[in-house]
Amino acid sequence: MTSGEKPCCAAAAAAKLQYLVIGGHRIAIAELETIFIKAREAEGRGEEAVRAVLLKQVKAFNYVPPPAEKAYEDALYGEFKRRSK
């Protein structure tokens, strides 16, 4: 299965989940690699652009409670930067 394809079953979907600590909670994030690929495309436009892409993309694949958007953005950006080293 390639990134962005619909999984065939719940087990395949669960296998694609990755976990981040967001607001003190361990949260499963679907399509994290796809999200980071899109964010890499925005790197030349600066940190704010990357953060905006991260939040937009995570919301496309995952439920993000509106009060937690900043916490998601911060956690995603931190992980993005760690993986970009």
Phi and psi restraints in degrees (range 20) as a CNS / XPLOR table:
assign (resid 1 and name C) (resid 2 and name N)
       (resid 2 and name CA) (resid 2 and name C) 1.0 -92.1 20.0 2
assign (resid 2 and name N) (resid 2 and name CA)
       (resid 2 and name C) (resid 3 and name N) 1.0 162.4 20.0 2
assign (resid 2 and name C) (resid 3 and name N)
       (resid 3 and name CA) (resid 3 and name C) 1.0 -59.6 20.0 2
assign (resid 3 and name N) (resid 3 and name CA)
       (resid 3 and name C) (resid 4 and name N) 1.0 134.4 20.0 2
assign (resid 3 and name C) (resid 4 and name N)
       (resid 4 and name CA) (resid 4 and name C) 1.0 94.2 20.0 2
assign (resid 4 and name N) (resid 4 and name CA)
       (resid 4 and name C) (resid 5 and name N) 1.0 -16.2 20.0 2
assign (resid 4 and name C) (resid 5 and name N)
       (resid 5 and name CA) (resid 5 and name C) 1.0 -75.1 20.0 2
assign (resid 5 and name N) (resid 5 and name CA)
       (resid 5 and name C) (resid 6 and name N) 1.0 148.6 20.0 2
assign (resid 5 and name C) (resid 6 and name N)
       (resid 6 and name CA) (resid 6 and name C) 1.0 -73.2 20.0 2
assign (resid 6 and name N) (resid 6 and name CA)
       (resid 6 and name C) (resid 7 and name N) 1.0 128.9 20.0 2
assign (resid 6 and name C) (resid 7 and name N)
       (resid 7 and name CA) (resid 7 and name C) 1.0 -66.2 20.0 2
assign (resid 7 and name N) (resid 7 and name CA)
       (resid 7 and name C) (resid 8 and name N) 1.0 152.9 20.0 2
assign (resid 7 and name C) (resid 8 and name N)
       (resid 8 and name CA) (resid 8 and name C) 1.0 -76.2 20.0 2
assign (resid 8 and name N) (resid 8 and name CA)
       (resid 8 and name C) (resid 9 and name N) 1.0 -25.7 20.0 2
assign (resid 8 and name C) (resid 9 and name N)
       (resid 9 and name CA) (resid 9 and name C) 1.0 -157.1 20.0 2
assign (resid 9 and name N) (resid 9 and name CA)
       (resid 9 and name C) (resid 10 and name N) 1.0 173.5 20.0 2
assign (resid 9 and name C) (resid 10 and name N)
       (resid 10 and name CA) (resid 10 and name C) 1.0 -61.8 20.0 2
assign (resid 10 and name N) (resid 10 and name CA)
       (resid 10 and name C) (resid 11 and name N) 1.0 -36.7 20.0 2
assign (resid 10 and name C) (resid 11 and name N)
       (resid 11 and name CA) (resid 11 and name C) 1.0 -64.6 20.0 2
assign (resid 11 and name N) (resid 11 and name CA)
       (resid 11 and name C) (resid 12 and name N) 1.0 -41.1 20.0 2
assign (resid 11 and name C) (resid 12 and name N)
       (resid 12 and name CA) (resid 12 and name C) 1.0 -67.0 20.0 2
assign (resid 12 and name N) (resid 12 and name CA)
       (resid 12 and name C) (resid 13 and name N) 1.0 -38.3 20.0 2
assign (resid 12 and name C) (resid 13 and name N)
       (resid 13 and name CA) (resid 13 and name C) 1.0 -65.2 20.0 2
assign (resid 13 and name N) (resid 13 and name CA)
       (resid 13 and name C) (resid 14 and name N) 1.0 -43.5 20.0 2
assign (resid 13 and name C) (resid 14 and name N)
       (resid 14 and name CA) (resid 14 and name C) 1.0 -64.8 20.0 2
assign (resid 14 and name N) (resid 14 and name CA)
       (resid 14 and name C) (resid 15 and name N) 1.0 -32.7 20.0 2
assign (resid 14 and name C) (resid 15 and name N)
       (resid 15 and name CA) (resid 15 and name C) 1.0 -66.4 20.0 2
assign (resid 15 and name N) (resid 15 and name CA)
       (resid 15 and name C) (resid 16 and name N) 1.0 -23.0 20.0 2
assign (resid 15 and name C) (resid 16 and name N)
       (resid 16 and name CA) (resid 16 and name C) 1.0 -88.7 20.0 2
assign (resid 16 and name N) (resid 16 and name CA)
       (resid 16 and name C) (resid 17 and name N) 1.0 -3.8 20.0 2
assign (resid 16 and name C) (resid 17 and name N)
       (resid 17 and name CA) (resid 17 and name C) 1.0 -76.0 20.0 2
assign (resid 17 and name N) (resid 17 and name CA)
       (resid 17 and name C) (resid 18 and name N) 1.0 141.6 20.0 2
assign (resid 17 and name C) (resid 18 and name N)
       (resid 18 and name CA) (resid 18 and name C) 1.0 -126.0 20.0 2
assign (resid 18 and name N) (resid 18 and name CA)
       (resid 18 and name C) (resid 19 and name N) 1.0 155.8 20.0 2
assign (resid 18 and name C) (resid 19 and name N)
       (resid 19 and name CA) (resid 19 and name C) 1.0 -114.7 20.0 2
assign (resid 19 and name N) (resid 19 and name CA)
       (resid 19 and name C) (resid 20 and name N) 1.0 139.6 20.0 2
assign (resid 19 and name C) (resid 20 and name N)
       (resid 20 and name CA) (resid 20 and name C) 1.0 -129.7 20.0 2
assign (resid 20 and name N) (resid 20 and name CA)
       (resid 20 and name C) (resid 21 and name N) 1.0 150.5 20.0 2
assign (resid 20 and name C) (resid 21 and name N)
       (resid 21 and name CA) (resid 21 and name C) 1.0 -88.9 20.0 2
assign (resid 21 and name N) (resid 21 and name CA)
       (resid 21 and name C) (resid 22 and name N) 1.0 118.6 20.0 2
assign (resid 21 and name C) (resid 22 and name N)
       (resid 22 and name CA) (resid 22 and name C) 1.0 -128.4 20.0 2
assign (resid 22 and name N) (resid 22 and name CA)
       (resid 22 and name C) (resid 23 and name N) 1.0 119.5 20.0 2
assign (resid 22 and name C) (resid 23 and name N)
       (resid 23 and name CA) (resid 23 and name C) 1.0 59.0 20.0 2
assign (resid 23 and name N) (resid 23 and name CA)
       (resid 23 and name C) (resid 24 and name N) 1.0 32.0 20.0 2
assign (resid 23 and name C) (resid 24 and name N)
       (resid 24 and name CA) (resid 24 and name C) 1.0 83.3 20.0 2
assign (resid 24 and name N) (resid 24 and name CA)
       (resid 24 and name C) (resid 25 and name N) 1.0 3.9 20.0 2
assign (resid 24 and name C) (resid 25 and name N)
       (resid 25 and name CA) (resid 25 and name C) 1.0 -118.6 20.0 2
assign (resid 25 and name N) (resid 25 and name CA)
       (resid 25 and name C) (resid 26 and name N) 1.0 142.7 20.0 2
assign (resid 25 and name C) (resid 26 and name N)
       (resid 26 and name CA) (resid 26 and name C) 1.0 -81.6 20.0 2
assign (resid 26 and name N) (resid 26 and name CA)
       (resid 26 and name C) (resid 27 and name N) 1.0 114.6 20.0 2
assign (resid 26 and name C) (resid 27 and name N)
       (resid 27 and name CA) (resid 27 and name C) 1.0 -116.8 20.0 2
assign (resid 27 and name N) (resid 27 and name CA)
       (resid 27 and name C) (resid 28 and name N) 1.0 132.6 20.0 2
assign (resid 27 and name C) (resid 28 and name N)
       (resid 28 and name CA) (resid 28 and name C) 1.0 -78.8 20.0 2
assign (resid 28 and name N) (resid 28 and name CA)
       (resid 28 and name C) (resid 29 and name N) 1.0 131.5 20.0 2
assign (resid 28 and name C) (resid 29 and name N)
       (resid 29 and name CA) (resid 29 and name C) 1.0 -120.0 20.0 2
assign (resid 29 and name N) (resid 29 and name CA)
       (resid 29 and name C) (resid 30 and name N) 1.0 123.1 20.0 2
assign (resid 29 and name C) (resid 30 and name N)
       (resid 30 and name CA) (resid 30 and name C) 1.0 -85.0 20.0 2
assign (resid 30 and name N) (resid 30 and name CA)
       (resid 30 and name C) (resid 31 and name N) 1.0 144.3 20.0 2
assign (resid 30 and name C) (resid 31 and name N)
       (resid 31 and name CA) (resid 31 and name C) 1.0 62.3 20.0 2
assign (resid 31 and name N) (resid 31 and name CA)
       (resid 31 and name C) (resid 32 and name N) 1.0 34.6 20.0 2
assign (resid 31 and name C) (resid 32 and name N)
       (resid 32 and name CA) (resid 32 and name C) 1.0 -60.6 20.0 2
assign (resid 32 and name N) (resid 32 and name CA)
       (resid 32 and name C) (resid 33 and name N) 1.0 -39.9 20.0 2
assign (resid 32 and name C) (resid 33 and name N)
       (resid 33 and name CA) (resid 33 and name C) 1.0 -64.3 20.0 2
assign (resid 33 and name N) (resid 33 and name CA)
       (resid 33 and name C) (resid 34 and name N) 1.0 -41.7 20.0 2
assign (resid 33 and name C) (resid 34 and name N)
       (resid 34 and name CA) (resid 34 and name C) 1.0 -61.4 20.0 2
assign (resid 34 and name N) (resid 34 and name CA)
       (resid 34 and name C) (resid 35 and name N) 1.0 -41.9 20.0 2
assign (resid 34 and name C) (resid 35 and name N)
       (resid 35 and name CA) (resid 35 and name C) 1.0 -60.7 20.0 2
assign (resid 35 and name N) (resid 35 and name CA)
       (resid 35 and name C) (resid 36 and name N) 1.0 -44.4 20.0 2
assign (resid 35 and name C) (resid 36 and name N)
       (resid 36 and name CA) (resid 36 and name C) 1.0 -69.4 20.0 2
assign (resid 36 and name N) (resid 36 and name CA)
       (resid 36 and name C) (resid 37 and name N) 1.0 -33.3 20.0 2
assign (resid 36 and name C) (resid 37 and name N)
       (resid 37 and name CA) (resid 37 and name C) 1.0 -61.2 20.0 2
assign (resid 37 and name N) (resid 37 and name CA)
       (resid 37 and name C) (resid 38 and name N) 1.0 -46.7 20.0 2
assign (resid 37 and name C) (resid 38 and name N)
       (resid 38 and name CA) (resid 38 and name C) 1.0 -62.5 20.0 2
assign (resid 38 and name N) (resid 38 and name CA)
       (resid 38 and name C) (resid 39 and name N) 1.0 -39.2 20.0 2
assign (resid 38 and name C) (resid 39 and name N)
       (resid 39 and name CA) (resid 39 and name C) 1.0 -66.6 20.0 2
assign (resid 39 and name N) (resid 39 and name CA)
       (resid 39 and name C) (resid 40 and name N) 1.0 -37.0 20.0 2
assign (resid 39 and name C) (resid 40 and name N)
       (resid 40 and name CA) (resid 40 and name C) 1.0 -60.9 20.0 2
assign (resid 40 and name N) (resid 40 and name CA)
       (resid 40 and name C) (resid 41 and name N) 1.0 -32.9 20.0 2
assign (resid 40 and name C) (resid 41 and name N)
       (resid 41 and name CA) (resid 41 and name C) 1.0 -66.0 20.0 2
assign (resid 41 and name N) (resid 41 and name CA)
       (resid 41 and name C) (resid 42 and name N) 1.0 -22.1 20.0 2
assign (resid 41 and name C) (resid 42 and name N)
       (resid 42 and name CA) (resid 42 and name C) 1.0 -97.4 20.0 2
assign (resid 42 and name N) (resid 42 and name CA)
       (resid 42 and name C) (resid 43 and name N) 1.0 -2.7 20.0 2
assign (resid 42 and name C) (resid 43 and name N)
       (resid 43 and name CA) (resid 43 and name C) 1.0 -55.8 20.0 2
assign (resid 43 and name N) (resid 43 and name CA)
       (resid 43 and name C) (resid 44 and name N) 1.0 -36.4 20.0 2
assign (resid 43 and name C) (resid 44 and name N)
       (resid 44 and name CA) (resid 44 and name C) 1.0 -67.2 20.0 2
assign (resid 44 and name N) (resid 44 and name CA)
       (resid 44 and name C) (resid 45 and name N) 1.0 -13.4 20.0 2
assign (resid 44 and name C) (resid 45 and name N)
       (resid 45 and name CA) (resid 45 and name C) 1.0 -96.9 20.0 2
assign (resid 45 and name N) (resid 45 and name CA)
       (resid 45 and name C) (resid 46 and name N) 1.0 2.1 20.0 2
assign (resid 45 and name C) (resid 46 and name N)
       (resid 46 and name CA) (resid 46 and name C) 1.0 100.5 20.0 2
assign (resid 46 and name N) (resid 46 and name CA)
       (resid 46 and name C) (resid 47 and name N) 1.0 171.2 20.0 2
assign (resid 46 and name C) (resid 47 and name N)
       (resid 47 and name CA) (resid 47 and name C) 1.0 -59.7 20.0 2
assign (resid 47 and name N) (resid 47 and name CA)
       (resid 47 and name C) (resid 48 and name N) 1.0 -44.3 20.0 2
assign (resid 47 and name C) (resid 48 and name N)
       (resid 48 and name CA) (resid 48 and name C) 1.0 -62.4 20.0 2
assign (resid 48 and name N) (resid 48 and name CA)
       (resid 48 and name C) (resid 49 and name N) 1.0 -38.3 20.0 2
assign (resid 48 and name C) (resid 49 and name N)
       (resid 49 and name CA) (resid 49 and name C) 1.0 -66.2 20.0 2
assign (resid 49 and name N) (resid 49 and name CA)
       (resid 49 and name C) (resid 50 and name N) 1.0 -41.4 20.0 2
assign (resid 49 and name C) (resid 50 and name N)
       (resid 50 and name CA) (resid 50 and name C) 1.0 -63.3 20.0 2
assign (resid 50 and name N) (resid 50 and name CA)
       (resid 50 and name C) (resid 51 and name N) 1.0 -46.5 20.0 2
assign (resid 50 and name C) (resid 51 and name N)
       (resid 51 and name CA) (resid 51 and name C) 1.0 -59.5 20.0 2
assign (resid 51 and name N) (resid 51 and name CA)
       (resid 51 and name C) (resid 52 and name N) 1.0 -41.3 20.0 2
assign (resid 51 and name C) (resid 52 and name N)
       (resid 52 and name CA) (resid 52 and name C) 1.0 -64.2 20.0 2
assign (resid 52 and name N) (resid 52 and name CA)
       (resid 52 and name C) (resid 53 and name N) 1.0 -42.4 20.0 2
assign (resid 52 and name C) (resid 53 and name N)
       (resid 53 and name CA) (resid 53 and name C) 1.0 -65.6 20.0 2
assign (resid 53 and name N) (resid 53 and name CA)
       (resid 53 and name C) (resid 54 and name N) 1.0 -43.7 20.0 2
assign (resid 53 and name C) (resid 54 and name N)
       (resid 54 and name CA) (resid 54 and name C) 1.0 -56.8 20.0 2
assign (resid 54 and name N) (resid 54 and name CA)
       (resid 54 and name C) (resid 55 and name N) 1.0 -48.7 20.0 2
assign (resid 54 and name C) (resid 55 and name N)
       (resid 55 and name CA) (resid 55 and name C) 1.0 -66.0 20.0 2
assign (resid 55 and name N) (resid 55 and name CA)
       (resid 55 and name C) (resid 56 and name N) 1.0 -44.2 20.0 2
assign (resid 55 and name C) (resid 56 and name N)
       (resid 56 and name CA) (resid 56 and name C) 1.0 -60.6 20.0 2
assign (resid 56 and name N) (resid 56 and name CA)
       (resid 56 and name C) (resid 57 and name N) 1.0 -45.5 20.0 2
assign (resid 56 and name C) (resid 57 and name N)
       (resid 57 and name CA) (resid 57 and name C) 1.0 -69.7 20.0 2
assign (resid 57 and name N) (resid 57 and name CA)
       (resid 57 and name C) (resid 58 and name N) 1.0 -40.5 20.0 2
assign (resid 57 and name C) (resid 58 and name N)
       (resid 58 and name CA) (resid 58 and name C) 1.0 -63.9 20.0 2
assign (resid 58 and name N) (resid 58 and name CA)
       (resid 58 and name C) (resid 59 and name N) 1.0 -35.8 20.0 2
assign (resid 58 and name C) (resid 59 and name N)
       (resid 59 and name CA) (resid 59 and name C) 1.0 -71.1 20.0 2
assign (resid 59 and name N) (resid 59 and name CA)
       (resid 59 and name C) (resid 60 and name N) 1.0 -22.5 20.0 2
assign (resid 59 and name C) (resid 60 and name N)
       (resid 60 and name CA) (resid 60 and name C) 1.0 -71.2 20.0 2
assign (resid 60 and name N) (resid 60 and name CA)
       (resid 60 and name C) (resid 61 and name N) 1.0 -28.4 20.0 2
assign (resid 60 and name C) (resid 61 and name N)
       (resid 61 and name CA) (resid 61 and name C) 1.0 -112.8 20.0 2
assign (resid 61 and name N) (resid 61 and name CA)
       (resid 61 and name C) (resid 62 and name N) 1.0 -12.9 20.0 2
assign (resid 61 and name C) (resid 62 and name N)
       (resid 62 and name CA) (resid 62 and name C) 1.0 -141.0 20.0 2
assign (resid 62 and name N) (resid 62 and name CA)
       (resid 62 and name C) (resid 63 and name N) 1.0 154.0 20.0 2
assign (resid 62 and name C) (resid 63 and name N)
       (resid 63 and name CA) (resid 63 and name C) 1.0 -79.7 20.0 2
assign (resid 63 and name N) (resid 63 and name CA)
       (resid 63 and name C) (resid 64 and name N) 1.0 129.1 20.0 2
assign (resid 63 and name C) (resid 64 and name N)
       (resid 64 and name CA) (resid 64 and name C) 1.0 -122.5 20.0 2
assign (resid 64 and name N) (resid 64 and name CA)
       (resid 64 and name C) (resid 65 and name N) 1.0 113.6 20.0 2
assign (resid 64 and name C) (resid 65 and name N)
       (resid 65 and name CA) (resid 65 and name C) 1.0 -62.0 20.0 2
assign (resid 65 and name N) (resid 65 and name CA)
       (resid 65 and name C) (resid 66 and name N) 1.0 131.0 20.0 2
assign (resid 65 and name C) (resid 66 and name N)
       (resid 66 and name CA) (resid 66 and name C) 1.0 -49.9 20.0 2
assign (resid 66 and name N) (resid 66 and name CA)
       (resid 66 and name C) (resid 67 and name N) 1.0 -40.9 20.0 2
assign (resid 66 and name C) (resid 67 and name N)
       (resid 67 and name CA) (resid 67 and name C) 1.0 -67.5 20.0 2
assign (resid 67 and name N) (resid 67 and name CA)
       (resid 67 and name C) (resid 68 and name N) 1.0 -16.3 20.0 2
assign (resid 67 and name C) (resid 68 and name N)
       (resid 68 and name CA) (resid 68 and name C) 1.0 -99.8 20.0 2
assign (resid 68 and name N) (resid 68 and name CA)
       (resid 68 and name C) (resid 69 and name N) 1.0 4.7 20.0 2
assign (resid 68 and name C) (resid 69 and name N)
       (resid 69 and name CA) (resid 69 and name C) 1.0 -57.0 20.0 2
assign (resid 69 and name N) (resid 69 and name CA)
       (resid 69 and name C) (resid 70 and name N) 1.0 -44.3 20.0 2
assign (resid 69 and name C) (resid 70 and name N)
       (resid 70 and name CA) (resid 70 and name C) 1.0 -64.2 20.0 2
assign (resid 70 and name N) (resid 70 and name CA)
       (resid 70 and name C) (resid 71 and name N) 1.0 -41.0 20.0 2
assign (resid 70 and name C) (resid 71 and name N)
       (resid 71 and name CA) (resid 71 and name C) 1.0 -64.0 20.0 2
assign (resid 71 and name N) (resid 71 and name CA)
       (resid 71 and name C) (resid 72 and name N) 1.0 -41.3 20.0 2
assign (resid 71 and name C) (resid 72 and name N)
       (resid 72 and name CA) (resid 72 and name C) 1.0 -62.6 20.0 2
assign (resid 72 and name N) (resid 72 and name CA)
       (resid 72 and name C) (resid 73 and name N) 1.0 -47.1 20.0 2
assign (resid 72 and name C) (resid 73 and name N)
       (resid 73 and name CA) (resid 73 and name C) 1.0 -58.3 20.0 2
assign (resid 73 and name N) (resid 73 and name CA)
       (resid 73 and name C) (resid 74 and name N) 1.0 -46.9 20.0 2
assign (resid 73 and name C) (resid 74 and name N)
       (resid 74 and name CA) (resid 74 and name C) 1.0 -62.9 20.0 2
assign (resid 74 and name N) (resid 74 and name CA)
       (resid 74 and name C) (resid 75 and name N) 1.0 -45.0 20.0 2
assign (resid 74 and name C) (resid 75 and name N)
       (resid 75 and name CA) (resid 75 and name C) 1.0 -65.5 20.0 2
assign (resid 75 and name N) (resid 75 and name CA)
       (resid 75 and name C) (resid 76 and name N) 1.0 -43.3 20.0 2
assign (resid 75 and name C) (resid 76 and name N)
       (resid 76 and name CA) (resid 76 and name C) 1.0 -64.2 20.0 2
assign (resid 76 and name N) (resid 76 and name CA)
       (resid 76 and name C) (resid 77 and name N) 1.0 -43.5 20.0 2
assign (resid 76 and name C) (resid 77 and name N)
       (resid 77 and name CA) (resid 77 and name C) 1.0 -65.2 20.0 2
assign (resid 77 and name N) (resid 77 and name CA)
       (resid 77 and name C) (resid 78 and name N) 1.0 -41.1 20.0 2
assign (resid 77 and name C) (resid 78 and name N)
       (resid 78 and name CA) (resid 78 and name C) 1.0 -60.2 20.0 2
assign (resid 78 and name N) (resid 78 and name CA)
       (resid 78 and name C) (resid 79 and name N) 1.0 -45.4 20.0 2
assign (resid 78 and name C) (resid 79 and name N)
       (resid 79 and name CA) (resid 79 and name C) 1.0 -67.1 20.0 2
assign (resid 79 and name N) (resid 79 and name CA)
       (resid 79 and name C) (resid 80 and name N) 1.0 -40.0 20.0 2
assign (resid 79 and name C) (resid 80 and name N)
       (resid 80 and name CA) (resid 80 and name C) 1.0 -57.5 20.0 2
assign (resid 80 and name N) (resid 80 and name CA)
       (resid 80 and name C) (resid 81 and name N) 1.0 -47.1 20.0 2
assign (resid 80 and name C) (resid 81 and name N)
       (resid 81 and name CA) (resid 81 and name C) 1.0 -65.8 20.0 2
assign (resid 81 and name N) (resid 81 and name CA)
       (resid 81 and name C) (resid 82 and name N) 1.0 -40.5 20.0 2
assign (resid 81 and name C) (resid 82 and name N)
       (resid 82 and name CA) (resid 82 and name C) 1.0 -60.3 20.0 2
assign (resid 82 and name N) (resid 82 and name CA)
       (resid 82 and name C) (resid 83 and name N) 1.0 -42.2 20.0 2
assign (resid 82 and name C) (resid 83 and name N)
       (resid 83 and name CA) (resid 83 and name C) 1.0 -77.7 20.0 2
assign (resid 83 and name N) (resid 83 and name CA)
       (resid 83 and name C) (resid 84 and name N) 1.0 -16.4 20.0 2
assign (resid 83 and name C) (resid 84 and name N)
       (resid 84 and name CA) (resid 84 and name C) 1.0 -87.3 20.0 2
assign (resid 84 and name N) (resid 84 and name CA)
       (resid 84 and name C) (resid 85 and name N) 1.0 -5.5 20.0 2
